Every structure is written in C-alpha cells, then in structure tokens.
C-alpha cells in the first residue's frame, strides 16, 4: 500500500540510540577522546547545541512498519557509522 500524499512516516530502524554511542564511534574513527560533561559544562562548551543534544526525542517506525509493511533493510546508525565511510578523506 502506498501512503497518501502528506503522510508522515518514520523510516528508522533504530530506536533509542544514545548520544554517547554516537560520539564514541565518531571519536574512535577520528582518533579523538570522548568525555562525559555535566549539563553545565556541555552548555558552556556547546552553547545552543547542548540543548538539542540533551533532548530525549525518540523516533519509532513501528506504525510505519505495521501500516505499510515496510521494514528496514540497511544497517542501523551505529553499524553504519562504524563502517567508516563517513570518515574517509579523498
């Protein structure tokens, strides 16, 4: 079934990927240390991005999968990042 125009779909395979996991894989590929910061330290260091990074906004594809029979086929975010192709330089 094709969704009608204007339908909002969530085409994500992962749910609840922690920001820490994302930073760890990026740090590993860039060979830079990853450190935890208190909310105050994060605000001072990252300014506006700290508010975005601290939000708990989860996306789920459960309804999309159930309603339209769609299922993720590609690697999840961490597995995709860990392949290293985002970190290659020409």
PyMOL Python script that loads the backbone (N, CA, C, O; Angstrom):
from pymol import cmd

cmd.read_pdbstr("""\
ATOM      1  N   UNK A   1       0.838  -1.181   0.000  1.00  0.00           N
ATOM      2  CA  UNK A   1       0.000   0.000   0.000  1.00  0.00           C
ATOM      3  C   UNK A   1       0.884   1.247   0.000  1.00  0.00           C
ATOM      4  O   UNK A   1       1.818   1.359   0.795  1.00  0.00           O
ATOM      5  N   UNK A   2       0.587   2.148  -0.871  1.00  0.00           N
ATOM      6  CA  UNK A   2       1.347   3.395  -0.928  1.00  0.00           C
ATOM      7  C   UNK A   2       0.674   4.424  -0.027  1.00  0.00           C
ATOM      8  O   UNK A   2      -0.543   4.601  -0.082  1.00  0.00           O
ATOM      9  N   UNK A   3       1.467   5.101   0.803  1.00  0.00           N
ATOM     10  CA  UNK A   3       0.869   6.097   1.700  1.00  0.00           C
ATOM     11  C   UNK A   3       0.313   7.287   0.925  1.00  0.00           C
ATOM     12  O   UNK A   3       0.884   7.694  -0.087  1.00  0.00           O
ATOM     13  N   UNK A   4      -0.802   7.844   1.397  1.00  0.00           N
ATOM     14  CA  UNK A   4      -1.341   9.031   0.740  1.00  0.00           C
ATOM     15  C   UNK A   4      -0.410  10.222   0.874  1.00  0.00           C
ATOM     16  O   UNK A   4       0.390  10.291   1.807  1.00  0.00           O
ATOM     17  N   UNK A   5      -0.511  11.152  -0.053  1.00  0.00           N
ATOM     18  CA  UNK A   5       0.304  12.369  -0.012  1.00  0.00           C
ATOM     19  C   UNK A   5       0.116  13.062   1.332  1.00  0.00           C
ATOM     20  O   UNK A   5      -0.997  13.147   1.852  1.00  0.00           O
ATOM     21  N   UNK A   6       1.206  13.550   1.878  1.00  0.00           N
ATOM     22  CA  UNK A   6       1.159  14.268   3.155  1.00  0.00           C
ATOM     23  C   UNK A   6       1.306  13.379   4.381  1.00  0.00           C
ATOM     24  O   UNK A   6       1.357  13.886   5.501  1.00  0.00           O
ATOM     25  N   UNK A   7       1.374  12.060   4.193  1.00  0.00           N
ATOM     26  CA  UNK A   7       1.533  11.146   5.314  1.00  0.00           C
ATOM     27  C   UNK A   7       2.922  11.303   5.920  1.00  0.00           C
ATOM     28  O   UNK A   7       3.916  11.376   5.196  1.00  0.00           O
ATOM     29  N   UNK A   8       2.990  11.354   7.232  1.00  0.00           N
ATOM     30  CA  UNK A   8       4.289  11.427   7.909  1.00  0.00           C
ATOM     31  C   UNK A   8       4.718  10.020   8.295  1.00  0.00           C
ATOM     32  O   UNK A   8       4.009   9.305   9.003  1.00  0.00           O
ATOM     33  N   UNK A   9       5.886   9.647   7.816  1.00  0.00           N
ATOM     34  CA  UNK A   9       6.415   8.310   8.071  1.00  0.00           C
ATOM     35  C   UNK A   9       7.734   8.415   8.819  1.00  0.00           C
ATOM     36  O   UNK A   9       8.475   9.386   8.665  1.00  0.00           O
ATOM     37  N   UNK A  10       8.012   7.420   9.618  1.00  0.00           N
ATOM     38  CA  UNK A  10       9.298   7.338  10.299  1.00  0.00           C
ATOM     39  C   UNK A  10      10.015   6.117   9.746  1.00  0.00           C
ATOM     40  O   UNK A  10       9.656   4.981  10.056  1.00  0.00           O
ATOM     41  N   UNK A  11      11.016   6.355   8.938  1.00  0.00           N
ATOM     42  CA  UNK A  11      11.773   5.273   8.317  1.00  0.00           C
ATOM     43  C   UNK A  11      13.110   5.118   9.023  1.00  0.00           C
ATOM     44  O   UNK A  11      14.171   5.345   8.440  1.00  0.00           O
ATOM     45  N   UNK A  12      13.040   4.731  10.277  1.00  0.00           N
ATOM     46  CA  UNK A  12      14.244   4.476  11.056  1.00  0.00           C
ATOM     47  C   UNK A  12      14.193   3.041  11.562  1.00  0.00           C
ATOM     48  O   UNK A  12      13.131   2.541  11.935  1.00  0.00           O
ATOM     49  N   UNK A  13      15.339   2.390  11.572  1.00  0.00           N
ATOM     50  CA  UNK A  13      15.382   1.044  12.106  1.00  0.00           C
ATOM     51  C   UNK A  13      15.750   1.039  13.576  1.00  0.00           C
ATOM     52  O   UNK A  13      15.359   0.134  14.313  1.00  0.00           O
ATOM     53  N   UNK A  14      16.493   2.035  14.005  1.00  0.00           N
ATOM     54  CA  UNK A  14      16.953   2.118  15.392  1.00  0.00           C
ATOM     55  C   UNK A  14      15.966   2.913  16.236  1.00  0.00           C
ATOM     56  O   UNK A  14      15.290   3.819  15.749  1.00  0.00           O
ATOM     57  N   UNK A  15      15.902   2.557  17.492  1.00  0.00           N
ATOM     58  CA  UNK A  15      15.138   3.340  18.455  1.00  0.00           C
ATOM     59  C   UNK A  15      15.987   3.497  19.708  1.00  0.00           C
ATOM     60  O   UNK A  15      16.571   2.531  20.197  1.00  0.00           O
ATOM     61  N   UNK A  16      16.051   4.707  20.219  1.00  0.00           N
ATOM     62  CA  UNK A  16      16.748   4.937  21.479  1.00  0.00           C
ATOM     63  C   UNK A  16      18.259   4.831  21.412  1.00  0.00           C
ATOM     64  O   UNK A  16      18.880   4.374  22.372  1.00  0.00           O
ATOM     65  N   UNK A  17      18.873   5.241  20.304  1.00  0.00           N
ATOM     66  CA  UNK A  17      20.334   5.239  20.220  1.00  0.00           C
ATOM     67  C   UNK A  17      20.848   6.374  21.111  1.00  0.00           C
ATOM     68  O   UNK A  17      20.472   7.533  20.936  1.00  0.00           O
ATOM     69  N   UNK A  18      21.689   6.031  22.041  1.00  0.00           N
ATOM     70  CA  UNK A  18      22.207   7.037  22.972  1.00  0.00           C
ATOM     71  C   UNK A  18      23.247   7.924  22.278  1.00  0.00           C
ATOM     72  O   UNK A  18      24.052   7.464  21.469  1.00  0.00           O
ATOM     73  N   UNK A  19      23.195   9.209  22.626  1.00  0.00           N
ATOM     74  CA  UNK A  19      24.144  10.164  22.070  1.00  0.00           C
ATOM     75  C   UNK A  19      25.572   9.717  22.371  1.00  0.00           C
ATOM     76  O   UNK A  19      26.473   9.903  21.553  1.00  0.00           O
ATOM     77  N   UNK A  20      25.767   9.140  23.523  1.00  0.00           N
ATOM     78  CA  UNK A  20      27.102   8.656  23.916  1.00  0.00           C
ATOM     79  C   UNK A  20      27.615   7.614  22.919  1.00  0.00           C
ATOM     80  O   UNK A  20      28.791   7.639  22.557  1.00  0.00           O
ATOM     81  N   UNK A  21      26.747   6.699  22.469  1.00  0.00           N
ATOM     82  CA  UNK A  21      27.154   5.679  21.498  1.00  0.00           C
ATOM     83  C   UNK A  21      27.591   6.319  20.182  1.00  0.00           C
ATOM     84  O   UNK A  21      28.559   5.883  19.559  1.00  0.00           O
ATOM     85  N   UNK A  22      26.872   7.351  19.771  1.00  0.00           N
ATOM     86  CA  UNK A  22      27.207   8.044  18.529  1.00  0.00           C
ATOM     87  C   UNK A  22      28.569   8.725  18.663  1.00  0.00           C
ATOM     88  O   UNK A  22      29.414   8.620  17.775  1.00  0.00           O
ATOM     89  N   UNK A  23      28.772   9.421  19.778  1.00  0.00           N
ATOM     90  CA  UNK A  23      30.047  10.119  19.964  1.00  0.00           C
ATOM     91  C   UNK A  23      31.206   9.138  20.094  1.00  0.00           C
ATOM     92  O   UNK A  23      32.312   9.429  19.637  1.00  0.00           O
ATOM     93  N   UNK A  24      30.973   7.989  20.707  1.00  0.00           N
ATOM     94  CA  UNK A  24      32.054   7.009  20.865  1.00  0.00           C
ATOM     95  C   UNK A  24      32.525   6.476  19.520  1.00  0.00           C
ATOM     96  O   UNK A  24      33.729   6.368  19.291  1.00  0.00           O
ATOM     97  N   UNK A  25      31.601   6.141  18.628  1.00  0.00           N
ATOM     98  CA  UNK A  25      32.017   5.612  17.329  1.00  0.00           C
ATOM     99  C   UNK A  25      32.690   6.702  16.492  1.00  0.00           C
ATOM    100  O   UNK A  25      33.658   6.422  15.784  1.00  0.00           O
ATOM    101  N   UNK A  26      32.193   7.940  16.563  1.00  0.00           N
ATOM    102  CA  UNK A  26      32.833   9.039  15.840  1.00  0.00           C
ATOM    103  C   UNK A  26      34.226   9.291  16.407  1.00  0.00           C
ATOM    104  O   UNK A  26      35.183   9.441  15.647  1.00  0.00           O
ATOM    105  N   UNK A  27      34.352   9.340  17.729  1.00  0.00           N
ATOM    106  CA  UNK A  27      35.650   9.549  18.362  1.00  0.00           C
ATOM    107  C   UNK A  27      36.649   8.464  18.001  1.00  0.00           C
ATOM    108  O   UNK A  27      37.826   8.741  17.769  1.00  0.00           O
ATOM    109  N   UNK A  28      36.168   7.220  17.955  1.00  0.00           N
ATOM    110  CA  UNK A  28      37.047   6.098  17.607  1.00  0.00           C
ATOM    111  C   UNK A  28      37.576   6.257  16.177  1.00  0.00           C
ATOM    112  O   UNK A  28      38.760   6.031  15.929  1.00  0.00           O
ATOM    113  N   UNK A  29      36.718   6.638  15.248  1.00  0.00           N
ATOM    114  CA  UNK A  29      37.147   6.766  13.851  1.00  0.00           C
ATOM    115  C   UNK A  29      38.008   7.998  13.610  1.00  0.00           C
ATOM    116  O   UNK A  29      38.848   7.998  12.710  1.00  0.00           O
ATOM    117  N   UNK A  30      37.808   9.049  14.406  1.00  0.00           N
ATOM    118  CA  UNK A  30      38.614  10.257  14.245  1.00  0.00           C
ATOM    119  C   UNK A  30      39.828  10.264  15.175  1.00  0.00           C
ATOM    120  O   UNK A  30      40.643  11.186  15.147  1.00  0.00           O
ATOM    121  N   UNK A  31      39.931   9.209  16.007  1.00  0.00           N
ATOM    122  CA  UNK A  31      41.026   9.082  16.953  1.00  0.00           C
ATOM    123  C   UNK A  31      41.096  10.280  17.903  1.00  0.00           C
ATOM    124  O   UNK A  31      42.165  10.838  18.149  1.00  0.00           O
ATOM    125  N   UNK A  32      39.933  10.658  18.427  1.00  0.00           N
ATOM    126  CA  UNK A  32      39.855  11.736  19.421  1.00  0.00           C
ATOM    127  C   UNK A  32      39.151  11.196  20.663  1.00  0.00           C
ATOM    128  O   UNK A  32      38.263  10.351  20.550  1.00  0.00           O
ATOM    129  N   UNK A  33      39.533  11.670  21.835  1.00  0.00           N
ATOM    130  CA  UNK A  33      38.906  11.179  23.060  1.00  0.00           C
ATOM    131  C   UNK A  33      37.464  11.678  23.189  1.00  0.00           C
ATOM    132  O   UNK A  33      37.105  12.747  22.697  1.00  0.00           O
ATOM    133  N   UNK A  34      36.662  10.872  23.863  1.00  0.00           N
ATOM    134  CA  UNK A  34      35.276  11.223  24.147  1.00  0.00           C
ATOM    135  C   UNK A  34      35.150  11.336  25.656  1.00  0.00           C
ATOM    136  O   UNK A  34      35.631  10.474  26.391  1.00  0.00           O
ATOM    137  N   UNK A  35      34.505  12.399  26.119  1.00  0.00           N
ATOM    138  CA  UNK A  35      34.372  12.612  27.564  1.00  0.00           C
ATOM    139  C   UNK A  35      32.938  12.994  27.900  1.00  0.00           C
ATOM    140  O   UNK A  35      32.256  13.648  27.112  1.00  0.00           O
ATOM    141  N   UNK A  36      32.493  12.582  29.073  1.00  0.00           N
ATOM    142  CA  UNK A  36      31.185  12.994  29.566  1.00  0.00           C
ATOM    143  C   UNK A  36      31.302  14.381  30.172  1.00  0.00           C
ATOM    144  O   UNK A  36      32.296  14.711  30.819  1.00  0.00           O
ATOM    145  N   UNK A  37      30.278  15.181  29.952  1.00  0.00           N
ATOM    146  CA  UNK A  37      30.243  16.521  30.526  1.00  0.00           C
ATOM    147  C   UNK A  37      28.972  16.674  31.350  1.00  0.00           C
ATOM    148  O   UNK A  37      27.939  16.078  31.043  1.00  0.00           O
ATOM    149  N   UNK A  38      29.065  17.471  32.386  1.00  0.00           N
ATOM    150  CA  UNK A  38      27.862  17.798  33.150  1.00  0.00           C
ATOM    151  C   UNK A  38      26.994  18.694  32.263  1.00  0.00           C
ATOM    152  O   UNK A  38      27.497  19.268  31.297  1.00  0.00           O
ATOM    153  N   UNK A  39      25.706  18.822  32.572  1.00  0.00           N
ATOM    154  CA  UNK A  39      24.871  19.726  31.777  1.00  0.00           C
ATOM    155  C   UNK A  39      25.436  21.146  31.711  1.00  0.00           C
ATOM    156  O   UNK A  39      25.352  21.799  30.671  1.00  0.00           O
ATOM    157  N   UNK A  40      26.006  21.621  32.807  1.00  0.00           N
ATOM    158  CA  UNK A  40      26.578  22.966  32.835  1.00  0.00           C
ATOM    159  C   UNK A  40      27.819  23.063  31.934  1.00  0.00           C
ATOM    160  O   UNK A  40      27.992  24.041  31.207  1.00  0.00           O
ATOM    161  N   UNK A  41      28.669  22.045  31.993  1.00  0.00           N
ATOM    162  CA  UNK A  41      29.866  22.034  31.149  1.00  0.00           C
ATOM    163  C   UNK A  41      29.482  21.948  29.663  1.00  0.00           C
ATOM    164  O   UNK A  41      30.082  22.612  28.818  1.00  0.00           O
ATOM    165  N   UNK A  42      28.482  21.126  29.363  1.00  0.00           N
ATOM    166  CA  UNK A  42      28.034  20.987  27.971  1.00  0.00           C
ATOM    167  C   UNK A  42      27.477  22.311  27.464  1.00  0.00           C
ATOM    168  O   UNK A  42      27.755  22.710  26.333  1.00  0.00           O
ATOM    169  N   UNK A  43      26.695  22.992  28.289  1.00  0.00           N
ATOM    170  CA  UNK A  43      26.125  24.281  27.896  1.00  0.00           C
ATOM    171  C   UNK A  43      27.227  25.300  27.620  1.00  0.00           C
ATOM    172  O   UNK A  43      27.159  26.047  26.644  1.00  0.00           O
ATOM    173  N   UNK A  44      28.237  25.326  28.477  1.00  0.00           N
ATOM    174  CA  UNK A  44      29.338  26.274  28.297  1.00  0.00           C
ATOM    175  C   UNK A  44      30.150  25.950  27.041  1.00  0.00           C
ATOM    176  O   UNK A  44      30.597  26.855  26.337  1.00  0.00           O
ATOM    177  N   UNK A  45      30.338  24.664  26.766  1.00  0.00           N
ATOM    178  CA  UNK A  45      31.175  24.263  25.637  1.00  0.00           C
ATOM    179  C   UNK A  45      30.427  24.306  24.301  1.00  0.00           C
ATOM    180  O   UNK A  45      30.951  24.810  23.307  1.00  0.00           O
ATOM    181  N   UNK A  46      29.216  23.782  24.284  1.00  0.00           N
ATOM    182  CA  UNK A  46      28.486  23.624  23.024  1.00  0.00           C
ATOM    183  C   UNK A  46      27.417  24.686  22.784  1.00  0.00           C
ATOM    184  O   UNK A  46      26.868  24.762  21.685  1.00  0.00           O
ATOM    185  N   UNK A  47      27.117  25.489  23.768  1.00  0.00           N
ATOM    186  CA  UNK A  47      26.148  26.572  23.697  1.00  0.00           C
ATOM    187  C   UNK A  47      24.797  26.066  23.212  1.00  0.00           C
ATOM    188  O   UNK A  47      24.206  25.227  23.892  1.00  0.00           O
ATOM    189  N   UNK A  48      24.279  26.517  22.095  1.00  0.00           N
ATOM    190  CA  UNK A  48      22.931  26.134  21.658  1.00  0.00           C
ATOM    191  C   UNK A  48      22.798  24.650  21.353  1.00  0.00           C
ATOM    192  O   UNK A  48      21.736  24.070  21.578  1.00  0.00           O
ATOM    193  N   UNK A  49      23.845  24.031  20.850  1.00  0.00           N
ATOM    194  CA  UNK A  49      23.774  22.607  20.519  1.00  0.00           C
ATOM    195  C   UNK A  49      23.542  21.755  21.761  1.00  0.00           C
ATOM    196  O   UNK A  49      22.967  20.671  21.657  1.00  0.00           O
ATOM    197  N   UNK A  50      23.967  22.211  22.918  1.00  0.00           N
ATOM    198  CA  UNK A  50      23.795  21.450  24.155  1.00  0.00           C
ATOM    199  C   UNK A  50      22.319  21.189  24.429  1.00  0.00           C
ATOM    200  O   UNK A  50      21.959  20.093  24.859  1.00  0.00           O
ATOM    201  N   UNK A  51      21.469  22.165  24.189  1.00  0.00           N
ATOM    202  CA  UNK A  51      20.038  21.969  24.398  1.00  0.00           C
ATOM    203  C   UNK A  51      19.475  20.920  23.463  1.00  0.00           C
ATOM    204  O   UNK A  51      18.685  20.073  23.879  1.00  0.00           O
ATOM    205  N   UNK A  52      19.874  20.971  22.206  1.00  0.00           N
ATOM    206  CA  UNK A  52      19.432  19.973  21.234  1.00  0.00           C
ATOM    207  C   UNK A  52      19.919  18.578  21.623  1.00  0.00           C
ATOM    208  O   UNK A  52      19.153  17.615  21.592  1.00  0.00           O
ATOM    209  N   UNK A  53      21.187  18.479  21.985  1.00  0.00           N
ATOM    210  CA  UNK A  53      21.774  17.185  22.313  1.00  0.00           C
ATOM    211  C   UNK A  53      21.168  16.572  23.566  1.00  0.00           C
ATOM    212  O   UNK A  53      21.176  15.351  23.718  1.00  0.00           O
ATOM    213  N   UNK A  54      20.650  17.388  24.452  1.00  0.00           N
ATOM    214  CA  UNK A  54      20.103  16.857  25.704  1.00  0.00           C
ATOM    215  C   UNK A  54      18.633  16.447  25.594  1.00  0.00           C
ATOM    216  O   UNK A  54      18.084  15.861  26.527  1.00  0.00           O
ATOM    217  N   UNK A  55      17.998  16.750  24.472  1.00  0.00           N
ATOM    218  CA  UNK A  55      16.584  16.386  24.311  1.00  0.00           C
ATOM    219  C   UNK A  55      16.437  14.878  24.127  1.00  0.00           C
ATOM    220  O   UNK A  55      17.284  14.233  23.510  1.00  0.00           O
ATOM    221  N   UNK A  56      15.373  14.335  24.658  1.00  0.00           N
ATOM    222  CA  UNK A  56      15.072  12.910  24.516  1.00  0.00           C
ATOM    223  C   UNK A  56      13.929  12.776  23.509  1.00  0.00           C
ATOM    224  O   UNK A  56      12.772  12.592  23.886  1.00  0.00           O
ATOM    225  N   UNK A  57      14.277  12.873  22.221  1.00  0.00           N
ATOM    226  CA  UNK A  57      13.283  12.821  21.157  1.00  0.00           C
ATOM    227  C   UNK A  57      13.488  11.519  20.406  1.00  0.00           C
ATOM    228  O   UNK A  57      14.415  11.388  19.606  1.00  0.00           O
ATOM    229  N   UNK A  58      12.626  10.571  20.666  1.00  0.00           N
ATOM    230  CA  UNK A  58      12.770   9.264  20.040  1.00  0.00           C
ATOM    231  C   UNK A  58      11.839   9.142  18.842  1.00  0.00           C
ATOM    232  O   UNK A  58      10.711   9.635  18.862  1.00  0.00           O
ATOM    233  N   UNK A  59      12.316   8.493  17.824  1.00  0.00           N
ATOM    234  CA  UNK A  59      11.506   8.208  16.642  1.00  0.00           C
ATOM    235  C   UNK A  59      11.310   6.706  16.559  1.00  0.00           C
ATOM    236  O   UNK A  59      12.219   5.936  16.871  1.00  0.00           O
ATOM    237  N   UNK A  60      10.146   6.298  16.146  1.00  0.00           N
ATOM    238  CA  UNK A  60       9.850   4.887  16.016  1.00  0.00           C
ATOM    239  C   UNK A  60       9.197   4.632  14.667  1.00  0.00           C
ATOM    240  O   UNK A  60       8.358   5.410  14.213  1.00  0.00           O
ATOM    241  N   UNK A  61       9.585   3.555  14.045  1.00  0.00           N
ATOM    242  CA  UNK A  61       8.983   3.184  12.769  1.00  0.00           C
ATOM    243  C   UNK A  61       7.921   2.103  12.934  1.00  0.00           C
ATOM    244  O   UNK A  61       7.453   1.545  11.942  1.00  0.00           O
ATOM    245  N   UNK A  62       7.538   1.802  14.160  1.00  0.00           N
ATOM    246  CA  UNK A  62       6.577   0.728  14.413  1.00  0.00           C
ATOM    247  C   UNK A  62       5.285   0.927  13.629  1.00  0.00           C
ATOM    248  O   UNK A  62       4.826   0.001  12.960  1.00  0.00           O
ATOM    249  N   UNK A  63       4.688   2.119  13.698  1.00  0.00           N
ATOM    250  CA  UNK A  63       3.433   2.358  12.975  1.00  0.00           C
ATOM    251  C   UNK A  63       3.633   2.285  11.467  1.00  0.00           C
ATOM    252  O   UNK A  63       2.787   1.743  10.755  1.00  0.00           O
ATOM    253  N   UNK A  64       4.745   2.826  10.972  1.00  0.00           N
ATOM    254  CA  UNK A  64       5.047   2.758   9.544  1.00  0.00           C
ATOM    255  C   UNK A  64       5.167   1.308   9.103  1.00  0.00           C
ATOM    256  O   UNK A  64       4.634   0.926   8.061  1.00  0.00           O
ATOM    257  N   UNK A  65       5.861   0.507   9.886  1.00  0.00           N
ATOM    258  CA  UNK A  65       6.039  -0.905   9.540  1.00  0.00           C
ATOM    259  C   UNK A  65       4.712  -1.650   9.545  1.00  0.00           C
ATOM    260  O   UNK A  65       4.425  -2.429   8.636  1.00  0.00           O
ATOM    261  N   UNK A  66       3.904  -1.407  10.575  1.00  0.00           N
ATOM    262  CA  UNK A  66       2.621  -2.105  10.682  1.00  0.00           C
ATOM    263  C   UNK A  66       1.652  -1.681   9.585  1.00  0.00           C
ATOM    264  O   UNK A  66       0.990  -2.526   8.982  1.00  0.00           O
ATOM    265  N   UNK A  67       1.563  -0.398   9.326  1.00  0.00           N
ATOM    266  CA  UNK A  67       0.571   0.109   8.381  1.00  0.00           C
ATOM    267  C   UNK A  67       0.938  -0.142   6.925  1.00  0.00           C
ATOM    268  O   UNK A  67       0.060  -0.398   6.101  1.00  0.00           O
ATOM    269  N   UNK A  68       2.230  -0.070   6.599  1.00  0.00           N
ATOM    270  CA  UNK A  68       2.639  -0.144   5.205  1.00  0.00           C
ATOM    271  C   UNK A  68       3.516  -1.358   4.884  1.00  0.00           C
ATOM    272  O   UNK A  68       3.942  -1.524   3.741  1.00  0.00           O
ATOM    273  N   UNK A  69       3.787  -2.199   5.873  1.00  0.00           N
ATOM    274  CA  UNK A  69       4.584  -3.390   5.620  1.00  0.00           C
ATOM    275  C   UNK A  69       6.035  -3.104   5.292  1.00  0.00           C
ATOM    276  O   UNK A  69       6.720  -3.942   4.705  1.00  0.00           O
ATOM    277  N   UNK A  70       6.506  -1.929   5.667  1.00  0.00           N
ATOM    278  CA  UNK A  70       7.893  -1.545   5.411  1.00  0.00           C
ATOM    279  C   UNK A  70       8.768  -2.064   6.546  1.00  0.00           C
ATOM    280  O   UNK A  70       8.363  -2.057   7.709  1.00  0.00           O
ATOM    281  N   UNK A  71       9.945  -2.504   6.207  1.00  0.00           N
ATOM    282  CA  UNK A  71      10.898  -2.953   7.232  1.00  0.00           C
ATOM    283  C   UNK A  71      12.297  -2.482   6.835  1.00  0.00           C
ATOM    284  O   UNK A  71      12.667  -2.556   5.663  1.00  0.00           O
ATOM    285  N   UNK A  72      13.078  -1.996   7.810  1.00  0.00           N
ATOM    286  CA  UNK A  72      14.433  -1.521   7.499  1.00  0.00           C
ATOM    287  C   UNK A  72      15.297  -2.653   6.960  1.00  0.00           C
ATOM    288  O   UNK A  72      15.242  -3.785   7.443  1.00  0.00           O
ATOM    289  N   UNK A  73      16.087  -2.326   5.960  1.00  0.00           N
ATOM    290  CA  UNK A  73      16.983  -3.318   5.362  1.00  0.00           C
ATOM    291  C   UNK A  73      18.443  -2.944   5.523  1.00  0.00           C
ATOM    292  O   UNK A  73      19.316  -3.807   5.430  1.00  0.00           O
ATOM    293  N   UNK A  74      18.719  -1.683   5.761  1.00  0.00           N
ATOM    294  CA  UNK A  74      20.088  -1.206   5.849  1.00  0.00           C
ATOM    295  C   UNK A  74      20.590  -1.316   7.289  1.00  0.00           C
ATOM    296  O   UNK A  74      19.794  -1.520   8.206  1.00  0.00           O
ATOM    297  N   UNK A  75      21.901  -1.184   7.496  1.00  0.00           N
ATOM    298  CA  UNK A  75      22.446  -1.239   8.859  1.00  0.00           C
ATOM    299  C   UNK A  75      21.886  -0.101   9.714  1.00  0.00           C
ATOM    300  O   UNK A  75      21.479   0.939   9.194  1.00  0.00           O
ATOM    301  N   UNK A  76      21.871  -0.309  11.011  1.00  0.00           N
ATOM    302  CA  UNK A  76      21.463   0.735  11.940  1.00  0.00           C
ATOM    303  C   UNK A  76      22.505   1.845  11.981  1.00  0.00           C
ATOM    304  O   UNK A  76      23.563   1.741  11.361  1.00  0.00           O
ATOM    305  N   UNK A  77      22.195   2.905  12.714  1.00  0.00           N
ATOM    306  CA  UNK A  77      23.070   4.080  12.753  1.00  0.00           C
ATOM    307  C   UNK A  77      24.485   3.738  13.210  1.00  0.00           C
ATOM    308  O   UNK A  77      25.452   4.109  12.546  1.00  0.00           O
ATOM    309  N   UNK A  78      24.618   3.039  14.329  1.00  0.00           N
ATOM    310  CA  UNK A  78      25.954   2.738  14.868  1.00  0.00           C
ATOM    311  C   UNK A  78      26.724   1.827  13.915  1.00  0.00           C
ATOM    312  O   UNK A  78      27.903   2.066  13.655  1.00  0.00           O
ATOM    313  N   UNK A  79      26.082   0.800  13.396  1.00  0.00           N
ATOM    314  CA  UNK A  79      26.754  -0.100  12.446  1.00  0.00           C
ATOM    315  C   UNK A  79      27.160   0.649  11.183  1.00  0.00           C
ATOM    316  O   UNK A  79      28.236   0.410  10.634  1.00  0.00           O
ATOM    317  N   UNK A  80      26.301   1.554  10.722  1.00  0.00           N
ATOM    318  CA  UNK A  80      26.615   2.340   9.530  1.00  0.00           C
ATOM    319  C   UNK A  80      27.802   3.256   9.777  1.00  0.00           C
ATOM    320  O   UNK A  80      28.723   3.317   8.962  1.00  0.00           O
ATOM    321  N   UNK A  81      27.787   3.968  10.900  1.00  0.00           N
ATOM    322  CA  UNK A  81      28.920   4.835  11.243  1.00  0.00           C
ATOM    323  C   UNK A  81      30.205   4.016  11.395  1.00  0.00           C
ATOM    324  O   UNK A  81      31.280   4.453  10.985  1.00  0.00           O
ATOM    325  N   UNK A  82      30.085   2.842  11.980  1.00  0.00           N
ATOM    326  CA  UNK A  82      31.259   2.022  12.253  1.00  0.00           C
ATOM    327  C   UNK A  82      31.905   1.469  10.985  1.00  0.00           C
ATOM    328  O   UNK A  82      33.050   1.019  11.032  1.00  0.00           O
ATOM    329  N   UNK A  83      31.205   1.493   9.866  1.00  0.00           N
ATOM    330  CA  UNK A  83      31.808   1.048   8.606  1.00  0.00           C
ATOM    331  C   UNK A  83      32.924   1.989   8.167  1.00  0.00           C
ATOM    332  O   UNK A  83      33.793   1.610   7.382  1.00  0.00           O
ATOM    333  N   UNK A  84      32.895   3.224   8.681  1.00  0.00           N
ATOM    334  CA  UNK A  84      33.997   4.142   8.439  1.00  0.00           C
ATOM    335  C   UNK A  84      33.923   4.983   7.194  1.00  0.00           C
ATOM    336  O   UNK A  84      34.775   5.851   7.002  1.00  0.00           O
ATOM    337  N   UNK A  85      32.931   4.766   6.323  1.00  0.00           N
ATOM    338  CA  UNK A  85      32.922   5.524   5.070  1.00  0.00           C
ATOM    339  C   UNK A  85      32.635   7.002   5.263  1.00  0.00           C
ATOM    340  O   UNK A  85      32.902   7.784   4.350  1.00  0.00           O
ATOM    341  N   UNK A  86      32.106   7.424   6.399  1.00  0.00           N
ATOM    342  CA  UNK A  86      31.890   8.855   6.655  1.00  0.00           C
ATOM    343  C   UNK A  86      33.190   9.558   7.046  1.00  0.00           C
ATOM    344  O   UNK A  86      33.242  10.787   7.084  1.00  0.00           O
ATOM    345  N   UNK A  87      34.214   8.802   7.330  1.00  0.00           N
ATOM    346  CA  UNK A  87      35.443   9.381   7.871  1.00  0.00           C
ATOM    347  C   UNK A  87      36.612   9.297   6.897  1.00  0.00           C
ATOM    348  O   UNK A  87      37.729   9.672   7.252  1.00  0.00           O
ATOM    349  N   UNK A  88      36.388   8.830   5.711  1.00  0.00           N
ATOM    350  CA  UNK A  88      37.459   8.736   4.709  1.00  0.00           C
ATOM    351  C   UNK A  88      37.701  10.108   4.098  1.00  0.00           C
ATOM    352  O   UNK A  88      36.767  10.872   3.850  1.00  0.00           O
ATOM    353  N   UNK A  89      38.942  10.396   3.867  1.00  0.00           N
ATOM    354  CA  UNK A  89      39.292  11.641   3.193  1.00  0.00           C
ATOM    355  C   UNK A  89      39.781  11.334   1.790  1.00  0.00           C
ATOM    356  O   UNK A  89      40.472  10.336   1.583  1.00  0.00           O
ATOM    357  N   UNK A  90      39.434  12.176   0.819  1.00  0.00           N
ATOM    358  CA  UNK A  90      39.850  11.909  -0.562  1.00  0.00           C
ATOM    359  C   UNK A  90      41.342  12.059  -0.745  1.00  0.00           C
ATOM    360  O   UNK A  90      41.850  11.868  -1.850  1.00  0.00           O
TER     361      UNK A  90
END
""", "prot")
cmd.dss("prot")
cmd.show_as("cartoon", "prot")
cmd.util.cbc("prot")
cmd.orient("prot")
